[in-house]
Amino acid sequence: MGTRAVGVGSSAGAAGVPGEVGLAGVPRLLEDLARLSEDKESADIVFLLGRDETPVYGHRIILQARCKNFTAAKRIGSANNPTPVRMPHAHPETFRQFMHYVYTGKIMLQDSGIFEMLALAQELGVEELWRSCEEHVSATLSPGNACALLTAALDAQERILGGKGACSSFIERCFTFIGDNAVDTVKTPAFYNLPKDALVKLISSDYLGLEEEDVWRAVLNWAKYQAGVTQPTQHWHDEERAQVCQHLAGVINHVRLLLIDSHVFAEEVEPTGAVPIELSLERYRYAAVPNKYSEICADKRLQPRIGPSLFAGSQILSRDKICYQRLLNQWYGSSKQNWRLIYRASNNGYSAAAFHRHCDGIAPTFTIALGTRGEICGGFSDVAWDKSAKGHYILSEKAFIFTLTNNQDVPPTKYDLVKKPFALCYHPELGPIFGAGADLLIANNCNVNKESYSNLPHTYDGENASNSILMGDYHFTVIDYEVFTLGGPVAKNSDRH
């Protein structure tokens, strides 16, 4: 939340800059225009704003030049008899700031009233102000204020003429941001003030970055706040229980209760009394025979959300590919493990030296590579690339390589280590090397050559293993690759965690 100045960037101090003599009169011109914007005597238009019809004066010629959508009444006013233009939806103070911008190109954008300003800019066709408003709200968007800005945008959408069109893109951006940062946003006071329809849309999304147990907890906290209930569930009176359940009505059916852990369901969900008995029975039947329900894949209640980002900052495993993060954790052996980005070739450099500078001596690691046709493959190592092993292989017990997406319609597959002494190879002039084949080798400057290659199966093997399964060909170009280690402090020269 805050303020942000927007204006004619080259005007301030222009007269004092050598070689800018042509702009010497701009500051004075802006001062004159600012005074003109407040001159009632020369105005030939008067805007009557709000229910009280607060007058704000203007000049037709300025408005027609600056506002693409401006159309005044057919009658042409004069200095003594200005044409009235009624705008009952406009807030007087916001409109005054808008007019100041129209005359001078300067404005101090503030969070309060930003959506009214956005709607005015769109309604009257001041495109640069419209863009500035969108940039302001996007630049200030954070986990701390995202829910408050969403609520303000939803209110403006309903209350302001033209608000629906002006605010729609930002509202969608807000929902996406809140979903991506749900762990933090659901803990803010503004989350508890979300309108019910906004909450329903949020928790209906597949991209809400929370485990289902935490979705339930967030929804329950929201309902308790709405009902004014502060006590834990076990201390509720009948009236408090009824109030909370009333707010949960129409919301709880969007929580995927069948996916909630059985212990959490019994200890936290059922005691609220908000879950219909039929759904509780279905929940226990699902827990008893989940395989029977797995055939009903169309039932959204059985479809896990994309969930929180486990590989924070990954650009390869993002949006529709984020589901692969869970699979990598499954292969690693810890479903909720968080990983920290330590290297991305497109950011840190594609050279082998850049890779070794950021990744040597660190374990465990996941390496994730992106091919030219969208292939995604990589490898896991429980031991570090060690320069002391220069020119030699490195023993591992649990390394593996994998394909996530490929051009052979093979599902995501893990290729296990079959020759442990040759799991990794350290070479200072090459990137990561898995196996003595090498089963996967990423070359120096891999984005501008086809020197990377795969000789799978050799040190690693598994179903559908071949030298073309990872990237489509034996030799290939790598568009980008990322390396992650465990979240938290970097584990230098560590054993398998």
ABEGO torsion letter per residue (X at the ends): XEBBBBBBAAABGAAABBGAAAAAAAAAAAAAAAAAAABAAABABBBBBEAAGBBBBBBAAAAAAABAABBBBABBBBAABBBBBBBAABBAAAAAAAAAAAAAGBBBBBABGAAAAAAAAAAAGBAAAAAAAAAAAAAABBAAAAAAAAAAAAAAAAABBGAAAAAAAAAAAAAAAAAAAAAAAAABAAAAABBAAAAAAAAABAABBBBAAAAAAAAAAAAAAAAGBABBAAABBAAAAAAAAAAABGAAAABBAAABBAAAAAAAAAAAGABBAAAAAAAAAAAABAAAAAABAABAAABBBAEBBABBGBAABBEAAAAAAAAAAAAAGBAABBBBBABBAAAAEABAAAAAAAABGBOBBBBBBBBAAGBBBEBBBABBBBAAABGBBBBBAABBBBBABBAAGBBBBBBBBABAAAABBBBAABBBBBEAOBABBBBBGAAABAABBBAOBBABBEBGBBAAAAAGBABBBBABBBBBBBBEBBBBGBBBX
